[in-house]
């Protein structure tokens, strides 16, 4: 079954071009991140994270 109409929308009505545009604007893909981590061994990658490490460490200590 073909899930795409000729006008750029899926059968469910999703705008294919809009999804592609949003994906391109969303940042690094899962596989790009995996490759970066493999190449750098995770060093200097904190700039890509919005996790508050001190807060997580404190929470983990309280949950032990």
SEDO-957151 format. One line per field, with one value per atom (N, C-alpha, C, O, CB): residue number from 1; atom name; x, y, z. Coordinates in nm, 2 decimals. Each point is the difference from the previous one (the first is absolute). Glycine has a CB too. Layout:
BEGIN
resi	[NUM/...] .
name	[CA/...] .
c1	[X/...] .
c2	[Y/...] .
c3	[Z/...] .
This chain:
BEGIN
resi	[1/1/1/1/1/2/2/2/2/2/3/3/3/3/3/4/4/4/4/4/5/5/5/5/5/6/6/6/6/6/7/7/7/7/7/8/8/8/8/8/9/9/9/9/9/10/10/10/10/10/11/11/11/11/11/12/12/12/12/12/13/13/13/13/13/14/14/14/14/14/15/15/15/15/15/16/16/16/16/16/17/17/17/17/17/18/18/18/18/18/19/19/19/19/19/20/20/20/20/20/21/21/21/21/21/22/22/22/22/22/23/23/23/23/23/24/24/24/24/24/25/25/25/25/25/26/26/26/26/26/27/27/27/27/27/28/28/28/28/28/29/29/29/29/29/30/30/30/30/30/31/31/31/31/31/32/32/32/32/32/33/33/33/33/33/34/34/34/34/34/35/35/35/35/35/36/36/36/36/36/37/37/37/37/37/38/38/38/38/38/39/39/39/39/39/40/40/40/40/40/41/41/41/41/41/42/42/42/42/42/43/43/43/43/43/44/44/44/44/44/45/45/45/45/45/46/46/46/46/46/47/47/47/47/47/48/48/48/48/48/49/49/49/49/49/50/50/50/50/50/51/51/51/51/51/52/52/52/52/52/53/53/53/53/53/54/54/54/54/54/55/55/55/55/55/56/56/56/56/56/57/57/57/57/57/58/58/58/58/58/59/59/59/59/59/60/60/60/60/60/61/61/61/61/61/62/62/62/62/62/63/63/63/63/63/64/64/64/64/64] .
name	[N/CA/C/O/CB/N/CA/C/O/CB/N/CA/C/O/CB/N/CA/C/O/CB/N/CA/C/O/CB/N/CA/C/O/CB/N/CA/C/O/CB/N/CA/C/O/CB/N/CA/C/O/CB/N/CA/C/O/CB/N/CA/C/O/CB/N/CA/C/O/CB/N/CA/C/O/CB/N/CA/C/O/CB/N/CA/C/O/CB/N/CA/C/O/CB/N/CA/C/O/CB/N/CA/C/O/CB/N/CA/C/O/CB/N/CA/C/O/CB/N/CA/C/O/CB/N/CA/C/O/CB/N/CA/C/O/CB/N/CA/C/O/CB/N/CA/C/O/CB/N/CA/C/O/CB/N/CA/C/O/CB/N/CA/C/O/CB/N/CA/C/O/CB/N/CA/C/O/CB/N/CA/C/O/CB/N/CA/C/O/CB/N/CA/C/O/CB/N/CA/C/O/CB/N/CA/C/O/CB/N/CA/C/O/CB/N/CA/C/O/CB/N/CA/C/O/CB/N/CA/C/O/CB/N/CA/C/O/CB/N/CA/C/O/CB/N/CA/C/O/CB/N/CA/C/O/CB/N/CA/C/O/CB/N/CA/C/O/CB/N/CA/C/O/CB/N/CA/C/O/CB/N/CA/C/O/CB/N/CA/C/O/CB/N/CA/C/O/CB/N/CA/C/O/CB/N/CA/C/O/CB/N/CA/C/O/CB/N/CA/C/O/CB/N/CA/C/O/CB/N/CA/C/O/CB/N/CA/C/O/CB/N/CA/C/O/CB/N/CA/C/O/CB/N/CA/C/O/CB/N/CA/C/O/CB/N/CA/C/O/CB/N/CA/C/O/CB/N/CA/C/O/CB] .
c1	[0.08/-0.08/0.09/0.09/-0.28/0.16/0.08/-0.06/-0.12/0.17/0.03/-0.04/0.01/-0.03/0.10/-0.03/0.02/-0.09/-0.02/0.25/-0.29/-0.08/0.10/0.11/-0.33/0.18/0.09/0.02/0.09/-0.16/-0.02/0.01/0.09/0.00/-0.23/0.31/0.09/-0.06/0.07/0.04/-0.22/-0.06/-0.02/-0.02/-0.10/0.14/-0.03/-0.15/-0.08/0.29/-0.25/-0.15/-0.06/-0.12/0.16/0.03/-0.06/0.00/-0.06/0.14/-0.02/-0.01/0.13/0.00/-0.24/0.34/0.13/0.07/0.02/0.00/0.03/0.07/0.15/0.07/-0.22/0.19/0.13/0.11/0.10/-0.20/0.08/0.11/0.02/0.11/-0.17/-0.05/0.00/0.08/0.08/-0.29/0.18/0.07/0.15/0.08/-0.29/0.25/0.14/0.07/0.11/-0.17/-0.02/0.06/0.02/0.11/-0.22/0.01/0.02/0.11/0.07/-0.32/0.26/0.11/0.14/0.09/-0.24/0.16/0.13/0.03/0.12/-0.16/-0.06/0.02/0.02/0.03/-0.16/0.11/-0.01/0.13/0.01/-0.22/0.32/0.13/0.06/-0.04/-0.02/0.15/0.07/-0.10/-0.09/0.31/-0.20/-0.08/0.06/0.11/-0.18/-0.01/0.05/0.13/0.09/-0.33/0.25/0.12/0.12/0.11/-0.26/0.12/0.11/0.05/0.13/-0.23/0.02/0.04/0.08/0.11/-0.31/0.16/0.07/0.14/0.10/-0.31/0.22/0.13/0.09/0.12/-0.23/0.06/0.07/0.06/0.11/-0.25/0.05/0.04/0.11/0.10/-0.33/0.22/0.10/0.13/0.11/-0.29/0.18/0.12/0.07/0.12/-0.22/0.02/0.06/0.01/0.05/-0.13/0.03/-0.01/-0.08/0.02/0.20/-0.31/-0.08/0.06/-0.07/-0.04/0.24/0.06/-0.04/-0.03/0.23/-0.22/-0.04/-0.14/-0.02/0.26/-0.33/-0.13/-0.11/-0.12/0.19/-0.03/-0.10/-0.08/-0.11/0.26/-0.09/-0.06/-0.13/-0.09/0.31/-0.23/-0.11/-0.11/-0.11/0.26/-0.14/-0.09/-0.07/0.07/0.07/-0.26/-0.07/-0.03/-0.08/-0.02/0.17/-0.01/0.08/0.12/-0.16/-0.02/0.07/0.07/-0.07/-0.10/0.29/0.07/0.00/-0.02/0.16/-0.10/0.00/-0.14/0.00/0.18/-0.28/-0.14/-0.02/-0.06/-0.03/0.12/-0.02/0.09/-0.05/0.00/0.17/0.09/-0.06/0.00/0.20/-0.25/-0.07/-0.12/-0.02/0.11/-0.17/-0.12/0.04/-0.07/-0.05/0.22/0.04/0.05/-0.02/0.08/0.01/0.05/-0.11/0.00/0.20/-0.31/-0.11/-0.09/-0.07/0.07/0.01/-0.08/0.07/-0.05/-0.06/0.23/0.07/-0.04/0.05/0.14] .
c2	[-0.12/0.12/0.12/0.01/-0.13/0.22/0.12/0.10/0.03/-0.07/0.09/0.09/0.14/0.09/-0.26/0.21/0.13/0.04/-0.07/0.06/0.13/0.05/0.08/0.03/-0.02/0.03/0.07/0.15/0.06/-0.22/0.21/0.14/0.03/0.11/-0.09/-0.12/0.03/-0.03/0.04/0.12/-0.23/-0.03/-0.15/-0.07/0.29/-0.27/-0.14/-0.02/0.09/-0.12/-0.10/-0.03/0.06/0.04/-0.25/0.21/0.06/0.15/0.06/-0.26/0.27/0.14/0.07/0.13/-0.15/-0.05/0.06/0.06/-0.06/-0.10/0.29/0.07/-0.05/0.03/0.18/-0.28/-0.07/0.11/-0.02/-0.18/0.30/0.11/0.07/0.04/-0.01/-0.01/0.07/-0.09/0.05/0.07/-0.25/-0.09/0.00/0.00/-0.15/0.14/0.01/0.13/-0.01/-0.14/0.26/0.13/0.00/0.04/0.07/-0.16/0.00/-0.09/0.03/0.02/-0.17/-0.09/0.07/-0.02/-0.18/0.27/0.07/0.11/0.02/-0.07/0.11/0.10/-0.05/0.08/0.07/-0.28/-0.05/-0.03/-0.04/-0.05/0.11/-0.03/-0.13/-0.06/0.20/-0.19/-0.13/-0.12/0.00/0.10/-0.19/-0.12/-0.10/0.02/0.01/-0.13/-0.10/-0.06/-0.02/-0.03/0.01/-0.06/0.10/-0.04/-0.12/0.28/0.10/0.02/0.01/0.11/-0.13/0.01/-0.12/0.01/0.13/-0.26/-0.12/0.01/-0.04/-0.09/0.18/0.01/0.10/-0.03/-0.03/0.17/0.10/-0.06/0.02/0.17/-0.26/-0.06/-0.10/-0.01/0.05/-0.12/-0.10/0.06/-0.05/-0.10/0.26/0.06/0.08/0.00/0.02/0.04/0.08/-0.07/0.06/0.14/-0.32/-0.08/0.08/-0.01/-0.09/0.19/0.08/0.12/0.08/-0.29/0.24/0.12/0.12/0.00/-0.14/0.25/0.13/0.00/0.07/-0.02/-0.14/0.00/0.06/0.00/-0.21/0.27/0.06/0.11/0.03/-0.09/0.13/0.11/-0.05/0.08/0.03/-0.24/-0.06/-0.04/-0.05/-0.02/0.08/-0.05/0.12/0.10/-0.31/0.19/0.09/-0.06/0.06/0.05/-0.22/-0.06/0.07/0.03/-0.25/0.25/0.07/-0.11/-0.06/0.25/-0.22/-0.11/0.01/-0.10/0.08/0.13/0.01/-0.04/-0.06/0.24/-0.14/-0.03/-0.15/-0.05/0.28/-0.29/-0.15/-0.07/-0.10/0.13/0.01/-0.06/0.01/-0.10/0.15/0.06/0.02/-0.09/-0.06/0.30/-0.24/-0.08/-0.15/-0.08/0.25/-0.21/-0.14/-0.04/-0.11/0.12/0.08/-0.02/-0.02/-0.08/0.21/-0.05/0.00/-0.13/-0.05/0.30/-0.31/-0.12/-0.13/-0.10/0.24/-0.13/-0.12/-0.06/-0.11/0.19] .
c3	[0.00/0.00/0.00/0.08/0.04/-0.20/-0.01/0.10/0.00/-0.25/0.34/0.11/-0.04/0.08/0.08/-0.28/-0.04/-0.12/-0.09/0.17/-0.07/-0.11/-0.08/0.04/0.09/-0.25/-0.09/0.04/-0.05/-0.13/0.26/0.04/0.12/0.05/-0.14/0.14/0.11/0.13/0.10/-0.24/0.15/0.13/0.01/-0.10/0.11/0.12/0.02/-0.01/0.00/0.14/-0.14/0.00/0.12/0.00/-0.13/0.24/0.13/0.00/0.09/0.03/-0.22/-0.01/0.05/0.01/0.01/0.01/0.04/-0.11/-0.11/0.29/-0.16/-0.11/0.01/0.09/-0.07/-0.12/-0.01/0.00/0.07/-0.19/0.05/-0.01/0.13/0.04/-0.28/0.32/0.13/0.09/0.08/-0.12/0.04/0.09/-0.03/0.09/-0.07/-0.15/-0.03/0.04/0.05/-0.25/0.19/0.04/0.15/0.05/-0.24/0.27/0.14/0.05/0.09/-0.07/-0.09/0.03/-0.02/0.08/-0.14/-0.05/-0.03/0.10/0.02/-0.26/0.30/0.10/0.14/0.09/-0.24/0.17/0.14/0.06/0.12/-0.18/-0.01/0.06/-0.04/-0.10/0.29/-0.11/-0.04/0.01/0.09/0.00/-0.18/0.01/0.10/0.05/-0.29/0.28/0.09/-0.05/0.08/-0.01/-0.19/-0.06/0.00/0.02/-0.16/0.11/0.01/0.14/0.02/-0.21/0.29/0.14/0.03/0.07/-0.01/-0.10/0.03/-0.06/0.06/-0.05/-0.13/-0.07/0.07/0.02/-0.24/0.27/0.07/0.13/0.03/-0.13/0.17/0.13/-0.02/0.07/0.02/-0.20/-0.03/-0.03/0.04/-0.12/0.00/-0.05/0.12/0.00/-0.23/0.32/0.10/0.14/0.09/-0.21/0.12/0.13/0.11/0.12/-0.18/0.01/0.09/0.05/0.08/-0.02/-0.09/0.06/-0.07/-0.12/0.17/0.03/-0.05/-0.08/-0.09/0.07/0.06/-0.06/0.09/-0.04/-0.08/0.23/0.09/-0.07/0.04/0.16/-0.30/-0.06/-0.08/-0.03/0.01/0.00/-0.08/0.10/-0.05/-0.13/0.31/0.10/0.07/0.03/-0.01/0.01/0.09/0.14/0.07/-0.28/0.24/0.13/0.10/-0.02/-0.09/0.22/0.12/0.08/0.09/-0.09/-0.03/0.06/0.15/0.07/-0.27/0.26/0.15/0.06/0.11/-0.13/-0.04/0.05/-0.01/0.10/-0.17/-0.04/-0.01/0.10/0.06/-0.30/0.26/0.10/0.14/0.07/-0.21/0.18/0.13/0.01/0.10/-0.09/-0.11/0.00/0.01/0.08/-0.22/0.07/0.01/0.14/0.05/-0.29/0.31/0.13/0.10/0.09/-0.15/0.04/0.09/-0.02/0.09/-0.09/-0.12/-0.03/0.03/-0.03/-0.15/0.23/0.03/0.13/0.04/-0.17] .
